Amino acid sequence: MAEDKAKTKEEVKAEVAEKVAEVKEKVEKIAEEVKDNLEEAHAIAEGVKEAVKEDVEEKAEEVEEKFAKAGKKSKKHIEEVKAEAERQARKLERKAAELAGDKPKGAKPVTRPRIERRGRKYQEAAKLIEKGKAYSLKEAVELAIKTSPVKFDASVEIHARLGVDPRQADQNIRTTMVLPNGNGKEVRVAVFAPLDVCKAAKAAGADIAEDEEFLKSLEKGEINFDILISTPQYMPKLGKFARVLGPKGLMPNPKAGTVTTDVEKAVKEAKAGKVEYRVDKQSIVHIGVGKVSFGADKLVQNAEAFFESLKNQKPASLKGSYVKSVYITTTMGPSIEIENLYN
């Protein structure tokens, strides 16, 4: 019995060795075929390069001869024609090298898809979003919370692309609104107004409420506030600081509700989560509607309030679609498309 088993093992070994030899022989044949194909491709590429070079030289000679016969000795033009011919030659050389499997000199590296250039956490989060699908508002909010890739309490933002033309005065949308649950940010409110108004503003929750002292702070370059509220009669005094405050979005504006006679009300609204949004040059509105820690329900309420406000801002002169697309995202997170609620 032991001898039979031993023979069986020997037979198995022999069969395995035979199969390994067959596979090895096939691999060698394939390698030879690949080598032959590569050599052939290289030969073709070299032939193309030589042909292109000859063609460039021939064309250059033709151009020189043509200009000589015509009596036009424009050296600059001849050089321009040569340069263009050489540029086309380099282009053809790159194509020939690509056919041969070579990397041409000076070739631009292949750009990886954007998703592959993102971090590992972002890529994992993006896998949870179905490509090309538009989600309902609640589904999109829940998914945005789930796909937030950062450890801190990320902001939740909505980006709406509109069909308006911001260059038209009646379509340059800009307004303010109060989010039902606030936006999760600690807002520092400054008030520049007469002293009696400043007292009421302080009582309403203003962080800074000053008269002439406020101007002295601005002259020193001290800007330690997020919102500036002023009365109409005090606006001319802020004129010389427009170049400083304007680019930072801090210059009081009647449309934003920061130039008002009811300063106390403006301060309370700012502290309660009043936000401003406006359409940019690309016809997109950006707004933060809270933090991930708010939870889905509060974020949905804030988002619905924004959409209602946006709907009310639709210009009467607009023809065609008002809201073209809407996306929601978190800080450093992937974007999620929301179903169009109005078109």
Buried (B, 14 or more C-beta within 10 A) or exposed (E): EEEEEEEEEEEEEEEEEEEEEEEEEEEEEEEEEEEEEEEEBBEEBEEBBEEBBEBBEEBBEEBBEEBEEEEEEEEEEBEEBBEEBBEBBBEBBBBBBEEBEBEBEEEEEEEEEEEEEBEEBBBEBBEEBEEEEBBEBBBBBBBBBBBBBEEEBBBBBBBBBBBBBBEEEEBBBBBBBBBBBBBBEEBBBBBBBEEEBBBBBBEBBBBBBBBEEBBEBBEEEEBEBBBBBBBEEBBEBBEEBEEBBEEEEBBBBEEBBBBBEBBBEBBBBBBBBBBBBBBEEEBBBEBBBBBBEBBBEBBBBBBBBBBEBBEEBBBEEBEEBBBBBBBBBBBBBBBBBBEBBEE
